[in-house]
Amino acid sequence: MPEPSTPLTSIRARIQDACAAAGRDPTSVTLLAVSKTRDAGEIAALADQGQRHFGENYLQEALGKMPALAGRGLVWHFIGPIQSNKTRDIAAHFHWVHSVDRERLAQRLNDQRPAALGPLNVCIQVNLDDEDSKAGVAVGQVAALAARFHQWPRLRLRGLMAIPRADAEDGNRAAFHRLAMTLSHLRNTMPALDTLSMGMSADFPVAIDEGATLVRLGTALFGPRPAREPH
Ligand SMILES: *Cc1c(COP(=O)(O)O)cnc(C)c1O
């Protein structure tokens, strides 16, 4: 019997198609369902279809939903901007953080990661457009921050994340390529790095073509978000 078609099955098929077009193994790309603004019931519905990885941007909102979803083996990724006073809860409740962009934050996450949990998986967020207003480390500063991770045993550096500007004419191909080259360069000295977190609903096939190992999709899975997001 064919699987009933849902947004999740159709996105999985599009990821497979993008992998096939790029000559990549479809299991090399992880789908992160970005569940900001979605309630626990909507998340449970995707989890019932086998979705494991969920991404959240707002700490209080995420903490409110997690208890109802406990025991399902979900993997929680924090992908939003981080205020220093939020690091303790992030370190205690998430498996991954994609938005680390300064040494002080990494130090706090390391110090506050509970000893009973394994190391916290971390991606360094890179500011590819060198816009002052945006979060992220400039490309030229990534290697220096990455080199510090050996002093943080409670963190496991996994790779790089970026949110390119939304209006690039090339569908962000040049930006994704730049992030992939930056990771490739780091891997010369840190071969264990295995994660390129890039690509969202509008541009994930291009990101996969450029080497994304994790795509972060919200709208494509859940439909449009409410215009104003809670903070
Ligand atoms: C909201 C968000 C996404 C998902 O965006 P969509 O366009 O809805 O797929 C991905 N990454 C980050 C960092 C986000 O904040």
The ligand as an SDF file (V2000), in Angstrom:
LIG
                    3D

 15 15  0  0  0  0  0  0  0  0999 V2000
   12.6260   29.7320   11.2880 C   0  0  0  0  0  0  0  0  0  0  0  0
   13.9590   29.1760   10.9200 C   0  0  0  0  0  0  0  0  0  0  0  0
   14.0960   28.1730    9.9350 C   0  0  0  0  0  0  0  0  0  0  0  0
   12.9230   27.6450    9.1230 C   0  0  0  0  0  0  0  0  0  0  0  0
   12.5240   28.5820    8.1760 O   0  0  0  0  0  0  0  0  0  0  0  0
   11.4490   28.1760    7.0350 P   0  0  0  0  0  0  0  0  0  0  0  0
   11.6640   29.1930    5.9950 O   0  0  0  0  0  0  0  0  0  0  0  0
   10.1010   28.2620    7.6780 O   0  0  0  0  0  0  0  0  0  0  0  0
   11.7700   26.8120    6.5690 O   0  0  0  0  0  0  0  0  0  0  0  0
   15.3550   27.6520    9.7130 C   0  0  0  0  0  0  0  0  0  0  0  0
   16.4370   28.0850   10.3910 N   0  0  0  0  0  0  0  0  0  0  0  0
   16.3520   29.0440   11.3290 C   0  0  0  0  0  0  0  0  0  0  0  0
   17.5820   29.4720   12.0430 C   0  0  0  0  0  0  0  0  0  0  0  0
   15.1160   29.6190   11.6200 C   0  0  0  0  0  0  0  0  0  0  0  0
   15.0510   30.5830   12.5440 O   0  0  0  0  0  0  0  0  0  0  0  0
  1  2  1  0
  2  3  1  0
  2 14  2  0
  3  4  1  0
  3 10  2  0
  4  5  1  0
  5  6  1  0
  6  7  2  0
  6  8  1  0
  6  9  1  0
 10 11  1  0
 11 12  2  0
 12 13  1  0
 12 14  1  0
 14 15  1  0
M  END
$$$$
